[in-house]
Amino acid sequence: MEDCLFCKIIKGEVPSNKVYEDDYVYAFKDIEPAAPVHVLVVPKKHISCLNEMTENDELLAGKILMAIKKIAKELGVDEKGYRVINNCGKDAGQTVMHLHFHLLAGIQMGEKLV
């Protein structure tokens, strides 16, 4: 998608603080973190939201989840715990219409980040 911010980040047209990349997934630090560890995990294929995934994307869905697991381990948050959030649609708070997952960790969920 030509005007998609995340597609531009994946292509390297917009800078990001990359955390992980493979053939299917790109992950980078959120610029407005809600936790000490806040990584956005996005498929390289443009899909606007979870509702747009098809049965043909089942492999991709698994690749995204396995990437999240790898990232959590690499960042050392797999043992203590982490949260994965997906907002689907504007009413859910999705601001970039490219499927993405928030990996949050490093703080007890429910605590305020100072």
N, C-alpha and C positions, 0 to 999 in steps of 0.2 A: 504494500500500500504506500503510495507516494508521499502522502502528508502525515503519516503515522510517526509520532515521536519515537516509539520503541523500535520500529523498523529502521529509522535513521540511526539510532544508537547501535543496533546490531550491525549495520553496514559501516559503522565508524564515522558517519557524517556528523554525529553529535557526540561529544566526549562523555565518557562514563568511567566509573571506578570499577572495572571488571573484577569479578570474584571467581567466575567459572565460565567455561565455554566448551561445548562439544558440537557434534554435527547437528544436533537437534535443538539445543537449549543455550541461552545466553543469560548470565546472571550478573547483577551489578548492585552496588550499594545505593540505597534510596537517598535522595538529596535532602529529604526532610524526615529523618529517622524517628520512629515512634518507640524505639528500644535501642539499647546499645548495639545490638546486631539487628540490622534491618536490610535485608537483601531482596531485590525483586528478581524473580525467576520467570523468564519469558520464553515461549517457543520461538524459534527462528521463523517458522511459518506464520504468516499473519492470519490470525483468527481473532475476531473482534471480542468475543467473550465465550464463556463456557457453553452457552446455548447454541453457539455456531459450530461446535465440534460435531463431527459425524462419526459413524462407525469406522470410516477410513482413518480416523485419528486415534484409534485405540492404542496403537503402538506409541504414538507421540505422547499420549497421556501417561503411559508407563515410563517413558523416557524422562518426562518432567518430574515425576515423583521420585525416580531413582536419582536424578540430579539433585533434588532437594535433600535427599538422604546423604549424598556425597558431600554436598556443601556444608551441611550441619556437622558432619564428621570433621571435615577440613578446618572448619572454624572452631572446633572444640566445644560445640554446644549440644552434641548428640546425647551425652550422658545426663546432663542436668535437665534438658528438655527445651523444646522450642514449639512455636505455634506457626501454622501455615494458614493463611487467609486468602480467599479469592472473592473479590467483589464482582458480581455479574450484573451490569446495567447501572444506569445513573441513580436510581433510587437506592441502590446498595452502596453507592459511593465510588463507583468506577469512574475515574476521571480520564484515563487514557484507554481508548477503545482498541486495545490489543490484549488478548488473554495474558494475565500475569498472576503470579502468586507471591504473597509477601511472606518471607521467612523472618520471624521475630524471635529474639532470644536475648539472654544476658541480663534479664530482669524478671523478677517474679511477676507474672501477668496479673494485672490489676493495680500494680504500683504505678505511681506517676513518675515520669521521666523528668528529672530536674534540669 
